[in-house]
Amino acid sequence: MKKYVLLLGVSYLSLGVAAEPVTNDVSNTKNKKPEEPLVLDILTIKAQAANIDQPFGTYLDYSKIALARTVTSDTAQMLKDTPGMSFSGGGGISSRPIIHGMADDRLRIQVDGMNLISACANHMNPALSYVSPSSVLSAQVLAGITPVSMGGDSIGGTIRVNSADPEFAENGKTPLIKAQGSSFYRSNGDAYGGNISTSIANEYAELKYTGSTVQSRNYKAGGNFTTRNTKNANDVVSSSAYKSENQSVSLALRNSDHLAVIKVGQQNIPYQGFPNVRMDMTGDDSWFANVFTRSQFQWGNLEMRAYHEDAQHKMNFLADKMTTPTRTMPMETNGINQGLSVKANIDITDKHLLTVGSEYQRYRLDDWWDPIGTNPMIMMQGPGAFQNINKGKRDRIDLFAEWEGRWSKQWLTQLGARVGAVEMNASNVMDYGVITPEARLVNDQNKKQTDINIDWTALTRYTANDMQTYELGASRKTRSPNLYERFAWSRGRNMMGMTHPMAMYMNNWVGDGNGYVGDSNLKPEVAHTVSATANWHDADQQNWEAKIIPFYTHVENYIDARLCRPANGVTCASPSPVSGGAFNLLQLANFDAHLFGVDVSGSKLLLDTAKYGSVTGKTILNYVRGQNNDTGDNLYQQMPFNATVALAHQRGRWSNTIETQLVTAKTDVQAVRLEPKTAGYALLNLRSSYTWKYLRVDGGIDNILDKNYALPLGGTYIGEISTKGIAVPGMGRSFNVGMTVNY
């Protein structure tokens, strides 16, 4: 019964939330400018009123953020109601966000200003998995056109999540002490957890601690979806259990013109199953240190940040994939990510703002697999480790400048340019301690690559009146390949006249079950995007709103997959005979591709009375289509047309939402990756919450009708045994409850 007891605690809740920490006294009224420049298609989640200077912002109050923590432990999923966003399946806390059909390293993802990178051949630790939902107090999704000051080395958009701003005591007052504790329980998967946070501050300093924990068993689908499970019932999604723990301590210091924040944190994930990958996470320990400063001057302000992150990651088989008691295949990764950035916002005049800056990122990666024996004639055995990536190096340095002109109340323009250099390299490799003929040919190659990347953006906004705003933007964005895309090398060594592509299957960051090999000569992707936004609303922005965002992107050198070709003395066969012909062996290459689509959202106040409260109708529609122009194949993991329709009721401290999620059948699949088709479905969800002075209670039911459905972007199900054509199913009905106490 103890697993059903809600865990209570105390923690800090800051009511002033923004994208970056700010102080109360650092602004000069004459020089005060909006903290962030104009962006196109922006979602900001924050616990404060909307900023009327950003009409394209969609704001969620704190109550909705808190409710999201009750229904999910996956930070990426907190953004699911954002127009244009979808999610690629993974572990219970490790889904990968997709913006307008582009995912993973095509997005720039920042956590408290740190540009994080996944340190895993299967991308089991994407950037947002390093932060727990309980730590998120604000989030920003920049789809379509991202200003150059907000991200480089990406082509699909930018996501920035931040913890709470420091909050100081008033001058001359006693120390400010705040605390918060929350807990939750979800019936599907028997998931439970909680967080605790506390802070103490005077007028010049704040010290804060936060901690959280969550764990879950395998979740259940809405009904039987397979007949192949042997360790679990056929409605159980095997290899979906997880456990995670996070802690952080921060110290903030300020005076009248300067703010400094020092934050250190640690994450421990003892285990996390992956139903769409052959391996599971058997350990992930990481820590970080993050230092941020902001200084105010007569000419504007200066921001600086330095960070260090160290991730130790392990993969092997958890119980569901352990076909024999002795089955093992240890795989380890160590990634070290360091960054330094400087940005100056210069007030040229009261109507013109110039932003200039520089970023440096240093990334080192080692990926090795220890042998399970010493006989080099037996697979996974030998005198030493298999070196997947040996001393991988990826260094990036960027310079950018951005000018924003506010010509009048109606017109605003923004122009920006960014120039970056990315240098990549890797050392010699071995196959379980043996330099095979394939490894020798790989080592003889010149792996060093240097890319010069040029980005630019141009935006204009026209505010016709209090009820109409229009925006048009165009951009050129560039992304260099990641280390696995360039340096994953092994097609399998010859063993008794045959090729065993085991190493290829262990490099799979898209969850499709196929095997992959990279190409050190891959060119950077270059995306040319045009996007527009039209926003209509009532004058007070309280009664109704309608927004439409069409977009088109053409990508040169798009990195996609093709059937593996012979190289380095090794011949590839597809479908792979090792997998019984169920999966392909693929290699990466550059292609020409395009994506287009539209996001539509709207809301209408339907009822507003003193007796019954208010009722608001809301809807979001998303459509995206991507195609490889060279092969004619569809791009992988493109979300089919989908919609969310909701009714939100608010009466005093009580709020309720009933929503329907509608997804059409996924028939435009990528043939080369054997992407499974999925049927359309409709889900019904219910949310409710009530707030007292110090206590908040949240409850809800997800998938009320216990619908059995497949995730369109969940990948191929290999939770227990490799299967072809079965998509990972979504979660069945779940009863959720959460409680939060504030002091």
N, C-alpha and C positions, 0 to 999 in steps of 0.2 A: 504493500500500500504506500510505502514511502515515496515511490516514484510519482504518485499522483498528488503529493502534497506540494503546494505552490511554495517556491523558495522566495523568502522576503529578504530585503537588505536595504541599504541606504546608498544614495549616490547623488552626484552633483547634476543639476539641470540648469544650463544657461539659457535665459530667455532671449538674449540678443545674439542672433545667429547670422553670420554672413560668410562669404566665400573665404575670407582671410581674417585673422584677428585684427581688431582695430582698438584704438584707445579713445578715451572720452575727450582728451584735450589737445590732440595733435593737429587738428584741422584749423587752418586759417580761413575765415569766412569768405574773404575775397577770392582766395585761390582754390576753394573747395570744388572738386570735380567728382563726378561719379567714379566709384572705385574701379569698376570694370568698363572697358570700352564696349561699343556696340557689337552685338553678336546676332547671327541669323539663326532662327529656330532654337531658342534657348529654353530649357526647363530649369527652374531654380526651386529647390525644396528648402524652405527655411521657416523658422518659427517666429515670423514677424509679418507685418502687413506688406502687401505688394508694393514694389517700387514703381511708381507711375511713369518713371522715365524709361522703363523697359516694357513696352506694351506687348512684346512677344513672350514674356515670361509667364509660365504657369506655376502658381505657387501653392504649395501644400502646407497647411498649418501643422503645428507640433502634434496634434491629436492623431493625424493621419500617419505621420512618421512612426509614432508610438504603436499604432495599430499594426503597421507593417511588420514591426518586430515580433508581434504575437503570432503572425501567420507564416513567417519565413525566417530561417537562419542564414539565408543566402543574401548577402548585401546587394548583389546585382539585381535580384528579384524585387528589391524595394523600388526600382525604377520602372516596373512593368507597365504602369499607366501612362508612360511618356509616349507621345506620338512618334512613330518611326522606330521604336525599339522592340527587339525580340531577343531571345536567349537560346544559346546553344547548350545542350545538355551536358552534364558532367556529374561530379559528386554532389552531395547534399548541400554543400556550402561553396561550390566551385563552378557554377554555371558561368558561361562567358557571354557578355552582352554583345548584341549586334545592332548597329545603327545603319539603317537604309541598306541592309544586305551585306555589310562589311563588319568583320568581327576580329577579336583577338588582337594581334599586334598591328592590325590596320587602324586601331583606335589608340589614342593617347589617353591613358588612364592615370590620374593623379590621386594620391591619398595624402591629405595634408600637405600638398605641394610636392610630394615625392613622385617621380616617374618610375613606377614599378614594372618589373619584367618577370615573366614566368620562368622559373628555373626547373624545367622538367621536360623530358622528351615527349610526354603526353599532355603537357600544359595542365597538370593537375592543380597547380597553385597560381591561377590567374590573379591579376593585380587586386581585384576587389575581394578575394578570399583572405587577404591579409588584414582586413578590418572587419570587426563584428558589427552587425546592424545596430547594436546598442550604443556604439560609439559615433554613429552618423547623426549629425545635427543639421547639416546642410549638404545639398548635392546640386550639381549643375551638369546638364547634358547639352552639348553643343553639336547639333546635327547639321549636315549640309555644309555650310560655310563656317569654318572656324577661324577667327582672327589669328594672325601669325604670332601675336603676343601670348596666345593661349595654347600653343602646341605645335610641335614640329615632328618630323619623322613619323607621320601618320597621314592616312588619306581618307578615313571614314568618319572622323569626328573626335570629340574630346569629352571625357567624363571626369569630373572633379568632385570628390567627396571630402568633407572636412568635419572634424570634431568641433565641439563648442568653442567659441571665443573665450578668452580669459575674461573674468568679471571681477572688478576690484571694488573695495569698500569706498564709500563716499568720504571725502576729505574730512578728517577730524572725527570720524565715526569709529565705533568699536569694530573689531575684525568681523568680516563677513564669512559665515560658515554655512555651507550648503551641502546637502546630501540627497541621494536618490537610490532606491533599490527597486528592482522589478524582477518578476518571474513569469514563466509561461508554461503551458502544457498543451500539446497537440496529440490527439488520440491516434491518428494514422502514423505509425512508426514509433509510437510511444515516446515522442520527443519531448524533452523538458530541459529547462535551463534557467539562467537568471544572470543579472548583472548588478554590480554595486559600484558606486562612485561617491567620492567625497572631496570637498575642497575647503580651503581656508585662505582668506585674503585680507590684506589691508589695502590702503590706497596706492601702494607702490608695488606689491608683489602678490602673486597667487600661486599656491601649491595644490596640485590636484592628482588624485589617484583614481583609475578606473580598472575594473576587472569584469570578465564575463566568462561563462561556460555554457556549453550546450552539448547534448548527445542524443542520438536517435538510433533505433533499430531500422531494419529494412522496412520500407513503406509498401503498402498494398495498392494495387490497381483497383479499378472499379469492378473487376471480374477476371476470370481466367483469360490469359493472353498467350499462353504457351503450354505445350505438353512436354517440354524438354527439361523442366526443373526436376532435380533429383533430391535436393537438400531442403527445399522449401516448397510450399504449396504453389500451384500454377498461377495464383493471383498475386504472389509476392515478387516484387522487383528485387532480385538477389543482388548483392554487392551494392546496396544503397545506404548502408549504415554509416554513421560518422560520429566523431567526438572532437570538440575543439575548445581551447582555452586561450584567452587573451588578457594581457595586463599592460598598463602603461602608467607612467608618472610624468607630469609636466610641471615646469616652473616658468612663470611669466613675470617679467620685470618691466616697469615703465617709469618715465617721467613725463614732463609736459610735451616733449617733442619726439620721444623715442619709445619703442616697444621691442622687447626681445622675448622669444618663447623657446624654451629648450624642452624637448620631449623625447623620452626613451620608452621603448615598448618591447614586448616579447610575445610570441605566439607558439603554442604547442598543439599539434594535431596528432594524437597517438594513432588514429586510424581513420580512413575514409575510403569507402568502397566506391567503385566506378562501374556502373552497369553497362557502359558502352566502350570499355577499354579492357584489354587482356590482363592488365595489371591493376593492383590496388595500391593506395598510399598506406604505407606501414609506419610512417613517421615523417613529420615535417616540423622542424624547429627553426625559428627565425627570430632575429632581434634587429632593432633599428634605433638610430639616434638621428634626431631632426632638429636643426637650429634655424630659427627664422627671426629676422629683424626688419623693422620698418622705421624710417626716420622722416620727419616732416621738416621741410625747408620753405623759404619764401618762394622758391621757383617751382615747388611741387613736392614729391616724396620719392624715397629710394627704398627698394625692397631687396633683401638678400636672403638666400637660403643655402644651407649645406646639409647633406644627409648621407648616412651610411646604412646599408642593409645587408645582412648576412643570412642566407637561407641554406639549411641543411635538409635535404629531401631524400626520402627512401621509398622504394617500391618493391613489392613482392606480392604473393598471393595471400589474401585473407581466406577465411574458412570456406566461403561459398565457391571460390575458384580452386580450392585445394582438392584436386581429384584423387591424390594419394597422400597418405600421411607424411611422406618425405618430399613431396613436390615443393621445390623452392627455386627461385631465380632472383637473387638480390641485385638491386639496381640502386645506385646512389648518385646524387647530384649536389654540388656545392656552387652556389651563385653568390657573387659579391657585387653589389650595386652601389655606386657612389655618385653623387651629383652636387653641382654647384651652379647657382643661378644668381644673376644680378639684373634688376629691372628698375628703370627710372621713368616716372610719369612727370612730364615737364609741361607746366601751364604756359604755353606761348602767349596766349591772350585769354580773355574770359570765354572765347568761343572755340579756341583751338587747343588740342591736347596732343603732344608728341610723346610716344612711348618707345624707348629704346632699351635693349638689353642683350644679354648673352647667357647661354646655357652650356654646361659641360657635363657629360655623363660618361662614367668609366664602368664597364661591366666585364667581369671575369667569370668563366663557367668551366667546371670540370664535371664530366658525366662518365662514370665508369661502372662496370658490372663485375663483381668479384666472382671467381670460379666456384663451382660446387664440387669440384674434384680436381685431380692432377693429371688425368689422362687426356692429352690433347687430341686423341682420336675420337673422343666422345663429346657430344655437343655440350656446351657450357662448362667444359673442363679444360684445364691447362695450367701451365706454371705461373700465370699471372692474370691480371684483370683484362676484360674487354674494354677498350677505350673508345667510347662513342664520340665524345668531344673531349679532346685533350688540350688543356690550357687555352680554351676559347677566349677570344678577345674581341670586344666591340666597343669602340670609343667614338663618341659623337660630340662635336662642338658646333654651336650655332650662334649666329648674330642676327638680330632682327630690329626693324624699325617700323613704327606704325603711326599714322597721322589721322586724327579724327577732327572733323570740322562741323560745328553746329551753327549753320549759317542763319537759321531762323527757327521759329517754332515749328515750321513745316518741314524743313530740309536738314538732313544730316548725312554726311558722307564719311567713309573710312577707307584708307588705302594702306596696305602693309606689304612688306617684303622680308623674307628670311632666307639666309644662305647658311648651309650646313655642310660639314664634312664628316663622313662616317668611315672609320678604318676598322677592318675586320681581319682576323688571322686565327690560326689554330696550329698546334704542334703535331708531331708524328703520332700515329695510332698503331695499335696492335690488336690481334684477335685472340683474347684470352692468353696473353703473354707470348704469342707467336706472331712473327711478321710473315704473314701469308703472302703469296704473290699479289693478291688484291691489295693488301695493306701496303706492300712495297710500292705499287704503282700510285696509290693515293698519296703516299709520303713524298713521292718524287714530284708531285704537282706543286705549283706555286699558289698557295692558298691566300696570300695577302691580297686584299681588295680595298680600294679607296674610292668612295662615291662622293661626288660633289652634288648636293641637292639644293634646288632653288624652288622656293614657294612664293606665291603672291596671292593676295586677296583684294577684292574691291567690292564695297557694299554701299548702298544708298537707301535711305529711308525717307518716305514722304508721308507726313501726317496731314491728311486732308482736312479733318476737323475732329471734334471730340468723339466721333463714332467710326472713323475709318483710318486705317494705317496700312501702308503698303511698303514692302521691302524687296529689293532685288540684289542678288549677289553672284559673283563669279570667283573662281579660285583655281589655282594650280597647286596641288599638294603632292609631296614625294615621300616614299617610305623605302628604306633599304631593307633587304631580307634579314631575318633573325639568324642566330647561329645554327639552329637545327636545319633551317631551309638551305643554308649554304654548305654545312659541313657534316651532316649525317651521311655516312659514307658506305656502309657495308651492304652489299647485295647477297652476302652469304658465302662462306668458303666451301670449296669442293670437298666432299666427304664420300669416299668410295664411289666416285663417278657421278655424284648428284649434288645439286645445290640446295642448301637448306637456308631459307631466307628469314630465319628467326629474328635476326637483328632488325630487319625491315619492319616486322610486326611490332617491335618494341618502340618504334618511332611513329607515333600516331597522335597528332594533336587535334584531330577533328572528330574522333569518335565514330569512325565508319568501319572499323575492323580490318581495313586493308593495310598493306605494308608500304613503307615509304623510304626513299633515298633522296638526298638533296643534290645540289649542284653548286659548286663554288663559283661558277661563272654567272649566276643569276644576276640580272640587272635590277635596279631599283624600280618600284612601281611608281608611275606618275598618273595622277588622277586630275582630270579637268571637270569641274562641277559648275553647273548653273542651277540656282535655286531661287524661288520667289515665295513670298508670304503675303497673304491678304488677310487682314483682321478687321472684322466688323463687330461692333458691340454698342450697347447703350452708353449714353454720355457718362454715367457714373460707374460703369463697369460692374454693376450689381445685378442686373436683371437678365441679360442675355449676352451671348458671345458666339461667334462663328469664325473659324480659322481654317484656311486651306494652304497647304505647302506642297507644291509640285517640285520635283527635282530630276535632274539628269546628270549622269556621270559617265565619262569615257575614260578608261584606264589603259594606258600604255604599259606593256611589260607586266601585266597582271600575272601573279604567281599562282598557277593552277597545276593540276595533275594530268599525266598521260601514262599509258602503259609503259612499264619499265623496259628500257632498251639495254642490250649488252654493253658492258664497259668494264675496264680494269680486269679483263680476262674472265668475267663472270656473265653467264647468260641467264636472263630473267624469263620466267614463264608465267603467263596470265591466261586464265585464272590459275592461282597457285596450286600445284598438286599437293603440297603439304597440307593445305586447308581443305582438301577434298574438292577443290574447284569452287569453294564458296566465296573466296575473296581474291582481289587482284593485288598484284605487285606494281606499285606506281612510283614514278619519279617526278620531281617538280621541274617546271619549265616556265618560260615567259610567254604570254599570249596577249592578244588584244581583246578587251572585254568592255561591256557597257552595262549600266544599271539605270533604271528609271522607276518612278513611282510617285505616290502622292499620300500625304497625311491630311486627314480632316478631323477636326474636333469642334465641339460646341457644347453649350450649356444654356438652360432656360429655367428661370425661377417660375415654378408652376403654382405655388401656394405660399402665402406669407400672412399668418394670422397670429394674434396674441394667444389664442386658445390652443391651436394645434401646431404652432411652430411653422417652419418653412420646409418646403419640398422643392428640390431642384433636380431637373433631368440633365444627364450628362452622357455624351457619346464620344467615342474615338474610333476612327476608321483608318486602317493602314493597308497600303498595297505597294509591293516592290517586285520587280522582275529583273533578273540578271542573266546575261548570256555571254558565253565565250565566242567571240566573233570568228576566231580561227578554226575551231572545231565544230561550231554550231551547237554544242552541248549547253545545257543549263549550268549556271553557277551553283555551287554547293550551298546548302542550308539557306535557301531563300524562303522567307516566311510567306505562306499563302495569304490571300485576302482575309483580314480578320477585323473584328469590331468588338467593342465593349460598350454596353448600354447600361446605365445605372440610374437609380433613383436614390437621392440622398436626403434624409430627413434630419432636421435639427430643431430641438426644442429645449431651450435653456442649456443645461449641462448634459443633456442626453442627445446622442446622435446615432443614426441608423443608416445603413446602406444596403440595398439589394441590387446585385449586378448580374448581368448575363454576358458571358464571353462566347463569342461566335467565331468559329474558324472553318473556312471552307476546305475541301479536300486538297491535299498536296499531290498534284499530278506532274508538275514541272520539276522533275528530279534530275540529278546528274548521273548519267549512265556510267561513266568511267569509274566512279566511286561506288557504284551499285547502291545508290541512295534509295532507301525504301519509300514507297508511296504510302500516304496515310489518308484515312477517311476524315470527312468533316465532322465537327462535333459542336455541342453547345453545353456550357457549364453554368450552373446557377450557384451564386455565393451570397452569403449574408454576413454583415458585420454590425456590431453594436458596441457602444461604449458609454460610460457614465463617469463624470468627474466630480469629486468633492474637493474641498480645499486642499487636502494633502494626499488624497487617494484617487486613483483612477483604475477602473475595471474595464477590460476589453473582452469581448466574446465574439464568436462567429462560427459559421459552418461553411467550409469549402466543399464544392462539388456536392451540393445537397442531395442530388438525385443519384449519387454514386455511379456516375457515367464511366463506362469503360472506354478509354480512348488512347490513341497513340500520339506522342509528342512529335510534331512536324520537324522539329530541329533537334530531337533528342539523340539522334544517331542510331546505330544498330545494337540490338540487345545481345550482349555476351556476358550477362551477369553470372551464369554458371558454366555455360558451354557455348562454343562458337556456333552461331546460327545465322543463316543468310535470310535477309528480307524481313526480319521481325524488328519493328521499331520499338524503342524504349517506351513503355506506357507511362501515361500521366498518373498522378496520385488520385486515389479514390476518395470517398467521403472522409472528412476529418473535422472533429469538433475541437475548437481552439479557445483557450481562455488565457488571459494575462492580467497581471496586477502590478501597479506601480505606486510606490510611496515616495513622497517628496518631503523634504524638511527645509 
